[in-house]
């Protein structure tokens, strides 16, 4: 039997202190009935003897201490899951906001999930094609990987996220593929952009959207990525689907975490963020992967905006420690009108060698990627040298590398927002660029590939 309490002693922001509580548990769901009969929800944050600190999801406005009833439900936050989730648009707390009634859940799962036994984890190995050359060719996404996108304020990360969501697929067409998309702390205009894009392009049919707006409660923002990952785990490990989870914007999530930590009067860590930020982020990112004996998988692409374009800020810094690489969007490329503005030099996919090659992409992929990186890096260095010494100090081969770097950005990195390039298309563009350089300069490509792809011209 659920007991009711009329012992609210204090309210501070989204936090409420209840006394005389028996048997409360950490992370337990709480219902607060106001004097007008309306219900608000929360969860238990701390327990000290008979006192429980409750975090309210909808805020404390209008809540009267003496007349509000508190009920502890005995269970944590749960999400109803079903295959009928696909094609639905949900709030950041899992309620339908697309005008259709709630689907009938097959099960209700705790949003904190179950930890994956490290021994049972399988190694990421299959290539996921995003249709974006600067990612697929240079820093490819591998099934089961967590590969974040580091962006900054004013850069088109939302457009990139939408493009990946509608274009991503596994090259083995018979595999079931789904997208779980969670947006946290976004504006109404951004939410409309995502919803309209998913509907117009048909991507919504294989996707589940969780939308948390900037004016929604901060505590809902904390729950949104966990709801999304719970949906992904159900689709992947119960329904054998390959799920790509896109989380945007993790910076808004961390700001909500800092806000709640400040309300709890916790000792702050770097830049005011709680000392457990690393652990909290790891509890989200580590829910990606593959499990032995399960056909499904979860691949993550978290997106975060670096405050003040600072890659050493705690959010990108800690994210980089947990994840397997990063895709970096560059402001200087964006200013020159290049979309997507992916800077391939500081970007990295630590698992790329596991997902490319014969039978996965193409036999020449690794050599071509290495050669493009080396040639582009040299071209960028020579551009800087030309500014200092003048172009007259450059040799003919130096000028070729500079032209190569310019063409690399213009033909391979630059891409239409609705242009879906296959990995073969991207490799063909790469070989056209490499033909700008003398054959003897291509030292990172094996002769057998040069004979097939460099010497052969259409």
NUKOLZA-236178 format. One line per 4 residues: number of its first residue (from 0); their letters; for each residue x, y, z of C-alpha. Coordinates in nm, 4 decimals, decimal comma, m for minus. Each point is the difference from the previous one (the first is absolute). Layout:
BEGIN
NUM> a> X/Y/Z | ...
REM end
This chain:
BEGIN
0> xxxx> 0,0000/0,0000/0,0000 | 0,1342/0,3414/m0,1024 | 0,0179/0,2403/0,2951 | m0,0724/0,3732/m0,0284
4> xxxx> 0,1997/0,2663/0,1822 | m0,0941/0,3566/0,0922 | 0,3454/0,0747/0,1389 | 0,1629/0,2248/m0,2616
8> xxxx> 0,2357/0,2191/0,2014 | 0,1927/0,2015/m0,2585 | 0,0080/0,0847/m0,3696 | 0,3070/0,1452/m0,1772
12> xxxx> m0,0279/0,0371/m0,3743 | m0,0790/m0,3472/m0,1452 | 0,0859/m0,1720/0,3323 | m0,2421/m0,0976/0,2761
16> xxxx> 0,0781/m0,1391/0,3471 | m0,2475/m0,2521/0,1452 | 0,0275/m0,1185/0,3608 | m0,1319/m0,3051/0,1851
20> xxxx> 0,0417/m0,2259/m0,3028 | 0,0241/m0,3784/0,0360 | 0,1631/m0,2382/m0,2493 | 0,0825/0,2530/m0,2723
24> xxxx> 0,2638/m0,1041/m0,2556 | 0,2510/0,1939/m0,2081 | m0,1328/0,0906/m0,3484 | m0,3550/m0,1013/0,0997
28> xxxx> m0,2843/0,1734/m0,1832 | m0,2092/0,2430/0,2075 | m0,3457/0,1436/m0,0668 | m0,1017/0,3336/0,1549
32> xxxx> m0,3734/0,0750/0,0102 | m0,0695/0,3737/0,0233 | m0,3015/0,1523/0,1764 | m0,1817/0,0345/m0,3349
36> xxxx> 0,0385/m0,3749/m0,0691 | 0,2696/0,0348/m0,2694 | 0,2952/m0,2400/0,0117 | 0,3682/0,0819/m0,0355
40> xxxx> 0,2779/m0,2523/m0,0133 | 0,3503/m0,0194/0,1369 | 0,2692/m0,2403/0,1135 | 0,1930/m0,0629/0,3200
44> xxxx> 0,3499/0,1489/m0,0089 | 0,1178/m0,0579/0,3566 | m0,1131/m0,1856/0,3122 | 0,1195/0,0836/0,3514
48> xxxx> m0,1720/m0,1989/0,2761 | m0,3699/0,0969/m0,0360 | 0,0624/0,2948/m0,2326 | m0,0231/m0,0216/m0,3804
52> xxxx> 0,1213/0,2650/m0,2432 | m0,2260/m0,0051/m0,3069 | 0,0758/0,1531/m0,3377 | m0,3149/0,1327/m0,1710
56> xxxx> m0,0363/m0,0417/m0,3759 | m0,2540/0,2767/m0,0601 | 0,1243/0,2556/0,2544 | m0,1491/0,1162/0,3305
60> xxxx> m0,2143/0,2948/m0,1143 | m0,3373/m0,0030/0,1794 | 0,0991/m0,2793/0,2369 | m0,1239/0,0571/0,3577
64> xxxx> 0,2052/m0,1674/0,2713 | m0,2853/m0,0729/0,2413 | m0,2639/m0,1141/m0,2526 | 0,2009/m0,2053/m0,2518
68> xxxx> 0,0111/m0,3790/0,0293 | 0,3143/m0,1992/m0,0830 | m0,0129/m0,3652/m0,1123 | 0,3065/m0,2240/m0,0479
72> xxxx> m0,0816/m0,2493/m0,2777 | 0,2642/m0,2625/0,0806 | 0,1474/m0,0075/m0,3542 | 0,2367/0,2055/m0,2130
76> xxxx> m0,0665/0,1954/m0,3189 | m0,1184/m0,2412/m0,2695 | m0,0648/0,0192/m0,3737 | m0,2670/m0,2060/m0,1726
80> xxxx> 0,1606/m0,1654/m0,3024 | m0,1433/m0,1554/m0,3150 | 0,0779/m0,0230/m0,3714 | m0,2825/0,2516/m0,0386
84> xxxx> 0,2464/0,2623/0,1289 | 0,1447/0,0192/m0,3515 | m0,1414/0,2973/m0,1848 | m0,0999/0,1786/0,3227
88> xxxx> 0,0999/0,3392/0,1409 | 0,0247/0,0120/0,3794 | 0,0651/0,2683/0,2581 | 0,3251/m0,0049/0,1937
92> xxxx> m0,1822/m0,2036/0,2630 | m0,1455/m0,2609/m0,2347 | m0,3513/0,1360/m0,0586 | m0,1323/0,0131/m0,3599
96> xxxx> m0,0068/0,3537/m0,1449 | m0,0872/m0,0908/m0,3602 | m0,3770/0,0118/0,0481 | m0,0444/m0,3787/0,0018
100> xxxx> m0,1036/m0,2033/0,3053 | 0,2535/m0,1812/0,2145 | 0,1076/m0,3345/m0,1443 | m0,0636/m0,3167/0,2007
104> xxxx> 0,3323/m0,0975/0,1617 | 0,1246/m0,3594/m0,0097 | 0,2094/0,0610/0,3119 | 0,1058/0,2762/0,2372
108> xxxx> 0,3748/0,0424/0,0469 | 0,2028/0,1963/0,2552 | 0,1652/0,2906/m0,1851 | 0,3345/m0,0590/0,1730
112> xxxx> 0,0348/m0,3285/m0,1884 | 0,2020/m0,3024/0,0975 | 0,3803/0,0125/m0,0095 | 0,1629/m0,2025/m0,2772
116> xxxx> 0,2475/m0,2603/0,1224 | 0,3338/0,1060/m0,1566 | 0,0810/m0,3652/m0,0671 | m0,3108/m0,0320/m0,2175
120> xxxx> 0,0725/0,3094/m0,2090 | 0,0750/m0,0726/m0,3642 | 0,2494/0,2102/m0,1963 | m0,1388/0,2609/m0,2462
124> xxxx> 0,0763/m0,1071/m0,3563 | m0,2632/0,0947/m0,2625 | 0,0032/0,3268/m0,1934 | m0,2975/0,2379/0,0281
128> xxxx> m0,0367/0,2256/m0,3035 | m0,1139/0,3531/0,0879 | 0,0116/0,1240/m0,3599 | 0,2395/0,2811/0,1041
132> xxxx> 0,3409/m0,0384/m0,1679 | 0,2078/0,1764/0,2662 | m0,1323/m0,2479/0,2590 | m0,0325/m0,3220/m0,2028
136> xxxx> 0,3338/0,0332/m0,1769 | 0,2237/0,1619/0,2608 | m0,1499/m0,0866/0,3416 | m0,2610/m0,2721/m0,0562
140> xxxx> m0,2678/m0,1019/0,2476 | 0,0083/m0,3653/0,1080 | m0,2997/m0,1955/0,1298 | 0,0150/m0,0049/0,3801
144> xxxx> 0,2266/0,3055/0,0213 | m0,0602/0,3269/0,1850 | 0,1242/0,2836/m0,2221 | m0,0894/0,3537/0,1129
148> xxxx> m0,0231/0,3156/m0,2113 | 0,1705/0,3022/0,1573 | m0,1655/0,3175/m0,1240 | m0,0366/0,3604/0,1194
152> xxxx> m0,2663/0,2664/0,0212 | m0,1147/0,1126/m0,3447 | 0,1311/m0,3046/m0,1880 | m0,2432/m0,2235/m0,1941
156> xxxx> 0,0130/m0,3044/0,2292 | m0,3796/m0,0298/m0,0057 | 0,0018/m0,0278/m0,3800 | 0,2826/m0,2556/0,0155
160> xxxx> m0,1906/m0,2001/0,2635 | m0,3157/m0,0021/m0,2135 | 0,1995/m0,1018/m0,3090 | 0,1643/m0,2916/0,1816
164> xxxx> m0,3356/m0,1094/0,1429 | m0,1680/m0,0240/m0,3417 | 0,3001/m0,1415/m0,1935 | 0,1685/m0,2428/0,2418
168> xxxx> m0,0201/m0,3664/m0,0882 | 0,1912/m0,3257/0,0230 | 0,1171/m0,1205/m0,3413 | m0,1506/m0,3442/0,0554
172> xxxx> m0,3531/0,1037/m0,0987 | m0,1698/m0,2988/0,1602 | 0,0822/0,1263/0,3485 | m0,2710/0,1833/0,1988
176> xxxx> 0,1180/0,3555/0,0672 | m0,1611/0,2645/0,2245 | 0,0776/0,3501/0,1246 | m0,0626/0,1227/0,3537
180> xxxx> 0,0313/0,3780/0,0046 | 0,0052/0,1973/0,3270 | 0,0152/0,3802/0,0043 | 0,0616/0,1753/0,3328
184> xxxx> m0,0533/0,3660/0,0803 | m0,0703/0,1046/m0,3583 | m0,2130/0,2953/m0,1112 | m0,3486/m0,0319/m0,1456
188> xxxx> 0,1382/0,0915/m0,3460 | 0,2644/m0,2737/0,0231 | m0,2632/m0,2526/0,1067 | m0,2197/0,0965/m0,2970
192> xxxx> 0,3005/m0,0379/m0,2330 | 0,0737/m0,3543/0,1212 | m0,3632/m0,1128/m0,0019 | m0,0709/0,1473/m0,3455
196> xxxx> 0,3203/m0,1469/m0,1451 | m0,0702/m0,3483/0,1356 | m0,3584/0,0082/m0,1271 | 0,0738/0,1505/m0,3415
200> xxxx> 0,2843/m0,2377/m0,0847 | m0,1729/m0,3130/0,1323 | 0,2750/m0,0608/0,2573 | m0,2629/0,0039/0,2768
204> xxxx> m0,1261/m0,3456/m0,1030 | 0,3112/m0,1664/0,1426 | 0,0622/0,2487/0,2828 | m0,1076/0,0871/0,3544
208> xxxx> 0,0314/0,3668/0,0959 | 0,0308/0,1355/0,3548 | m0,0278/0,3801/0,0080 | 0,0864/0,2031/0,3115
212> xxxx> m0,0459/0,3761/m0,0485 | 0,2058/0,2758/0,1623 | m0,2966/0,1065/0,2162 | m0,0632/m0,3534/0,1282
216> xxxx> 0,1191/m0,0820/0,3539 | 0,3710/m0,0689/0,0459 | m0,0740/m0,3324/0,1660 | m0,1800/m0,1173/m0,3151
220> xxxx> 0,3207/0,0771/m0,1901 | 0,1840/m0,2393/0,2306 | m0,2467/m0,2794/m0,0798 | m0,0232/0,0525/m0,3799
224> xxxx> 0,3227/m0,1775/m0,1115 | m0,0719/m0,2888/0,2352 | m0,3505/m0,0416/m0,1408 | 0,1462/0,0004/m0,3515
228> xxxx> 0,2613/m0,2606/0,0896 | m0,2624/m0,2182/0,1698 | m0,2015/0,0048/m0,3244 | 0,3197/m0,0803/m0,1936
232> xxxx> 0,0892/m0,2929/0,2281 | m0,3462/m0,1476/m0,0455 | 0,0163/0,0284/m0,3802 | 0,3589/m0,1296/m0,0143
236> xxxx> 0,0102/m0,2817/0,2524 | m0,3644/m0,1126/0,0019 | m0,0962/0,0611/m0,3655 | 0,3422/m0,0648/m0,1647
240> xxxx> 0,0217/0,3425/m0,1637 | 0,3111/0,2079/m0,0679 | m0,0665/0,3334/0,1665 | 0,1792/0,3305/m0,0519
244> xxxx> m0,0574/0,2343/0,2953 | 0,0528/0,3730/m0,0660 | 0,0098/0,2187/0,3138 | m0,0014/0,3787/m0,0438
248> xxxx> 0,1032/0,2136/0,1806 | 0,1970/m0,1633/0,2823 | 0,1174/0,3449/0,1137 | m0,3609/0,0873/0,0901
252> xxxx> m0,0188/m0,3275/0,1942 | 0,3151/0,0880/0,1960 | m0,1304/0,3519/0,0715 | m0,3151/m0,1550/0,1487
256> xxxx> 0,2187/m0,2296/0,2086 | 0,1940/0,3033/0,1286 | m0,3233/0,1863/0,0790 | m0,1349/m0,2869/0,2079
260> xxxx> 0,3351/m0,0508/0,1713 | 0,0035/0,3683/0,0996 | m0,3564/m0,0300/0,1363 | 0,1189/m0,2915/0,2150
264> xxxx> 0,2900/0,2195/0,1223 | 0,2594/m0,2561/m0,1026 | 0,3685/0,0913/m0,0079 | 0,0683/0,1009/m0,3630
268> xxxx> 0,2797/m0,1393/m0,2151 | 0,1563/0,1498/m0,3152 | m0,1916/0,3016/m0,1353 | m0,2762/m0,0590/0,2542
272> xxxx> m0,0972/m0,3426/m0,1344 | m0,0513/m0,2777/0,2556 | 0,2981/m0,2187/0,0817 | m0,1890/m0,3057/m0,1242
276> xxxx> m0,0433/0,1405/m0,3548 | 0,2389/m0,2616/m0,1437 | m0,1883/m0,2855/0,1680 | m0,3363/0,1365/m0,1063
280> xxxx> 0,1052/0,0384/m0,3649 | 0,1520/m0,3483/0,0056 | m0,3334/m0,1433/0,1193 | m0,1485/0,1324/m0,3274
284> xxxx> 0,2793/m0,0634/m0,2499 | 0,0795/m0,3515/0,1214 | m0,3519/m0,1174/m0,0888 | 0,1207/m0,0346/m0,3607
288> xxxx> 0,1475/m0,3191/m0,1384 | m0,0580/m0,3561/m0,1104 | m0,0660/m0,3064/0,2169 | 0,1117/m0,3526/m0,0827
292> xxxx> m0,2934/m0,2164/m0,1009 | m0,2184/0,3013/m0,0903 | m0,0546/0,1001/m0,3617 | m0,0868/0,3615/0,0799
296> xxxx> 0,2344/0,2848/0,0894 | 0,0012/0,3597/0,1255 | 0,2198/0,2629/m0,1631 | 0,0169/0,3491/0,1492
300> xxxx> 0,0664/0,3408/m0,1538 | m0,0242/0,2561/0,2817 | 0,0167/0,3626/m0,1161 | 0,1299/0,2751/0,2259
304> xxxx> 0,0715/0,3697/m0,0443 | 0,3339/0,1019/0,1484 | m0,0462/0,3135/0,2152 | 0,2132/0,2824/m0,1451
308> xxxx> 0,1332/m0,2481/m0,2607 | 0,2210/m0,1421/0,2768 | 0,0830/m0,3674/m0,0541 | 0,1633/m0,0123/0,3470
312> xxxx> m0,3321/0,0899/0,1660 | m0,1116/m0,2760/0,2436 | m0,2867/m0,1225/m0,2208 | 0,1990/m0,0774/m0,3207
316> xxxx> 0,3064/m0,0894/0,2062 | m0,1759/m0,2703/0,2038 | m0,2030/m0,1158/m0,3008 | 0,3231/m0,0570/m0,1918
320> xxxx> 0,1325/m0,2237/0,2785 | m0,3097/m0,2225/m0,0028 | m0,0778/m0,0236/m0,3709 | 0,1949/m0,1442/m0,2942
324> xxxx> 0,0979/0,3118/m0,1889 | m0,1708/0,3210/m0,1087 | m0,1219/0,1799/m0,3120 | 0,0860/0,3709/0,0254
328> xxxx> m0,1976/0,2726/m0,1787 | 0,2177/0,2984/m0,0874 | m0,1049/0,3659/0,0099 | 0,2484/0,1135/m0,2673
332> xxxx> m0,1385/m0,2549/m0,2492 | m0,3534/0,1143/0,0840 | 0,0950/0,3630/m0,0633 | 0,1203/m0,0989/m0,3474
336> xxxx> m0,3404/m0,1538/m0,0744 | 0,1146/m0,3626/0,0142 | m0,2679/m0,2431/0,1201 | 0,0412/m0,2223/0,1939
340> xxxx> 0,2930/0,1892/0,1592 | 0,1820/m0,3140/0,1174 | 0,3674/0,0583/0,0778 | 0,1523/m0,3396/m0,0710
344> xxxx> 0,3430/0,0754/0,1510 | m0,0962/0,0116/0,3711 | m0,2891/m0,2418/m0,0528 | 0,0551/m0,3643/0,0872
348> xxxx> m0,1794/m0,3330/m0,0068 | 0,1998/m0,2435/0,2122 | m0,1847/m0,3022/m0,1370 | 0,0113/0,0903/m0,3689
352> xxxx> 0,2434/m0,2785/m0,0926 | m0,2465/m0,2551/0,1419 | m0,2836/0,1072/m0,2284 | 0,1624/0,0520/m0,3397
356> xxxx> 0,1722/m0,2051/m0,2663 | m0,0920/m0,2853/m0,2324 | m0,3458/m0,1392/0,0696 | m0,0947/0,3022/0,2121
360> xxxx> 0,0642/0,3092/m0,2143 | 0,2690/m0,0465/m0,2668 | 0,3489/m0,1472/0,0020 | 0,1733/0,3349/m0,0658
364> xxxx> m0,1873/0,1966/0,2692 | 0,2679/m0,0010/0,2733 | 0,2878/0,0943/m0,2337 | m0,2005/0,2743/m0,1677
368> xxxx> m0,1088/0,1467/0,3344 | 0,3587/0,0072/0,1299 | 0,1308/0,1604/m0,3199 | m0,2726/0,2648/m0,0066
372> xxxx> 0,0708/0,0910/0,3619 | 0,3753/0,0334/m0,0600 | m0,0407/0,2044/m0,3187 | m0,2628/0,2321/0,1480
376> xxxx> 0,2097/0,0566/0,3144 | 0,3024/0,0897/m0,2145 | m0,2091/0,2346/m0,2124 | m0,1293/0,1813/0,3105
380> xxxx> 0,3557/0,0379/0,1365 | 0,1182/0,1422/m0,3306 | m0,2860/0,2521/m0,0021 | 0,1247/0,1328/0,3334
384> xxxx> 0,3575/0,0032/m0,1285 | m0,1043/0,1965/m0,3087 | m0,1527/0,2703/0,2224 | 0,3344/0,0403/0,1801
388> xxxx> 0,2498/m0,0408/m0,2864 | m0,2112/0,0934/m0,2998 | m0,1078/m0,2236/m0,2863 | 0,3258/0,0653/m0,1834
392> xxxx> 0,1822/m0,2181/0,2519 | m0,2132/m0,3028/m0,0911 | 0,1000/m0,2739/m0,2435 | m0,2280/m0,1377/m0,2715
396> xxxx> m0,0836/m0,3062/0,2085 | m0,0796/0,2280/0,2961 | m0,2527/0,1870/m0,2142 | m0,1561/m0,3301/m0,1041
400> xxxx> m0,0514/m0,0960/0,3644 | m0,1617/0,3373/0,0738 | m0,2343/m0,0445/m0,2961 | m0,0697/m0,3557/0,1178
404> xxxx> m0,0988/0,1303/0,3459 | m0,2342/0,2573/m0,1570 | m0,1614/m0,2584/m0,2276 | m0,0260/m0,2495/0,2882
408> xxxx> m0,2147/0,2488/0,1919 | m0,2009/0,1017/m0,3047 | m0,0712/m0,3411/m0,1545 | 0,0189/m0,2555/0,2800
412> xxxx> m0,0863/0,1873/0,3208 | m0,2574/0,2283/m0,1616 | m0,3220/m0,1878/m0,0583 | m0,3675/0,0754/m0,0462
416> xxxx> m0,2244/m0,0255/0,3034 | m0,2176/m0,2535/m0,1839 | 0,2860/m0,1636/m0,1927 | 0,0358/m0,3621/0,1058
420> xxxx> 0,3369/m0,1323/m0,1194 | 0,0773/m0,3691/0,0090 | 0,3462/m0,1062/0,1183 | 0,0828/m0,0877/m0,3629
424> xxxx> m0,0905/0,3561/m0,1058 | 0,2227/0,1432/0,2716 | 0,2929/m0,2240/m0,0972 | m0,0391/0,0951/m0,3662
428> xxxx> 0,0160/0,3702/0,0932 | 0,3086/m0,0752/0,2090 | 0,1818/m0,1626/m0,2926 | m0,0822/0,2988/m0,2231
432> xxxx> 0,1624/0,2253/0,2581 | 0,3044/m0,2248/0,0406 | 0,0640/0,0181/m0,3760 | 0,0898/0,3667/0,0549
436> xxxx> 0,3220/m0,1235/0,1601 | 0,2894/m0,1879/m0,1698 | m0,0211/m0,3764/0,0378 | 0,3293/m0,0119/0,1900
440> xxxx> m0,1489/0,2239/0,2718 | m0,2638/m0,2607/0,0888 | 0,2253/m0,1919/0,2378 | m0,2770/m0,1149/0,2324
444> xxxx> m0,1882/m0,1968/m0,2658 | 0,1098/m0,3460/m0,1034 | 0,1033/m0,0503/m0,3624 | m0,2751/m0,2532/m0,0667
448> xxxx> m0,2632/0,2631/0,0779 | 0,1791/0,2685/m0,1988 | m0,0020/m0,2267/m0,3041 | m0,3733/m0,0629/0,0290
452> xxxx> m0,1314/0,3421/0,1039 | 0,2651/0,2654/m0,0746 | 0,1159/m0,1159/m0,3415 | m0,3517/m0,0936/m0,1170
456> xx> m0,1852/0,3036/m0,1297 | m0,3562/0,0112/m0,1285
REM end
